[in-house]
Amino acid sequence: MSGSSFGKLFRITSWGESHGLAVGVVIDGCPAGLPLEAEDIQRYLDRRRPGQSKYTTRRNESDTAEILSGVFEGKTTGTPICIAVYNKDQRSRDYGEIAYTFRPGHADYPFKEKYGFRDYRGGGRSSGRETIARVAAGAVASLLLKELGIKVMAYAKAIGPVTIPEEEYRLDEINENSFYMPGNAYAEKAGEYVSSLMSQTDSCGGIIECRADGLPVGLGETAFDKLDALLAQAVMSIGAVKGVEIGDGFAAAASTGSRNNDPFYMKDGKVCKKTNHSGGTLGGMSDGSQLILRAAVKPTSSIAKKQHTVNESGEDVEISIHGRHDPVIVPRAVVVVESMTAVTLADLLLQNMGARMDHLRKIYLP
Ligand SMILES: Cc1cc2nc3c(=O)[nH]c(=O)nc-3n(C[C@H](O)[C@H](O)[C@H](O)COP(=O)(O)O)c2cc1C
């Protein structure tokens, strides 16, 4: 099974299954000399951990990060960094009744057809637990970005139909509510909506927004490795993400050229933009303005409400998925989107060093 690695120079490989011994990541290509402790990774993992509010699954996973390699005396060594999180609360018996039934909205059916088997204990590689690897890598990438003055931040813009308009954002409230929304009043409304769905044994989705500040001009390439194309792959590869837009995204289709273009102007000898409909990218490269992307997250597939499906014997059956599932995935996926954005940017920063001869001369002929 291929496709578990992402990035060229800052290259991450995600490994492990939900019901195996552990899940984790190998980061190859992180420069030596970056201060890194297990607590730096733990802070990120704690943001995606279940069981932190009544709207996330009651699983009691401690998800403790252990650095197995690549760090010496608190700094990266330039060799592969392996981070493992041992699976402690994966109770296989919870999944018994669904072992031979294809759960609607999950990878069960295509996975079984493709590989001829399926890990009947749970999602295996298709489980949300795979995103632990992404978050651990994102923690390291974010430290690298921070050293270069770049900050990435994600939050929930919408939970179901409850959407916060940009002019009402209160960024200081993101960590004060269960949904990571930039507005406690909206989070309260979202809570009412999610509670009503929970009483109907149903689930909902939402929108995660991510912004990056401090990017230099020119990250990303002009053809297949465009900044926006790589971000789309990075974020669309997260389970349950069904759409990614950069800047005005789909709304740009209904705009006009005169409204959608971002006029340039000079300020203190620097080229600036009056607006940022493009979301910080032009022609596949960062343009020096704020990067803005959004991810549409579908409603949680595992619901206790009765659904029609088929089992592995080819019989039509009803399924009702009990056990421990979030009524909305968005709050736990916020840090996953932030992490995949950080990983993509870290990789492109390293790649960009070889873009010009004068950059190379600066490194090799100081
Ligand atoms: C952090 C995270 C946690 C998730 N937890 C659940 C969950 O508890 N229940 C569920 O049905 N899906 C969960 N998912 C989503 C499924 O993994 C995903 O919908 C499924 O594998 C099908 O893939 P697709 O939606 O990309 O087609 C989670 C996703 C993420 C990113």
The ligand as a Gaussian input file, in Angstrom:
#p B3LYP/6-31G(d) Opt

LIG

0 1
 C       -9.524000      13.888000      13.562000
 C      -10.532000      13.006000      12.882000
 C      -11.363000      12.189000      13.645000
 C      -12.339000      11.385000      13.039000
 N      -13.169000      10.642000      13.831000
 C      -14.211000       9.984000      13.264000
 C      -15.183000       9.314000      14.076000
 O      -15.094000       9.306000      15.320000
 N      -16.211000       8.694000      13.442000
 C      -16.351000       8.704000      12.065000
 O      -17.316000       8.162000      11.546000
 N      -15.457000       9.322000      11.281000
 C      -14.377000       9.949000      11.834000
 N      -13.469000      10.600000      11.024000
 C      -13.666000      10.589000       9.567000
 C      -13.372000       9.285000       8.898000
 O      -12.048000       8.884000       9.139000
 C      -13.637000       9.415000       7.383000
 O      -14.839000      10.076000       7.141000
 C      -13.701000       8.054000       6.730000
 O      -12.442000       7.431000       6.803000
 C      -14.129000       8.109000       5.264000
 O      -13.243000       8.901000       4.505000
 P      -13.773000      10.133000       3.640000
 O      -14.769000      10.826000       4.499000
 O      -12.547000      10.991000       3.416000
 O      -14.361000       9.600000       2.377000
 C      -12.470000      11.380000      11.615000
 C      -11.627000      12.191000      10.850000
 C      -10.661000      13.004000      11.463000
 C       -9.793000      13.883000      10.598000

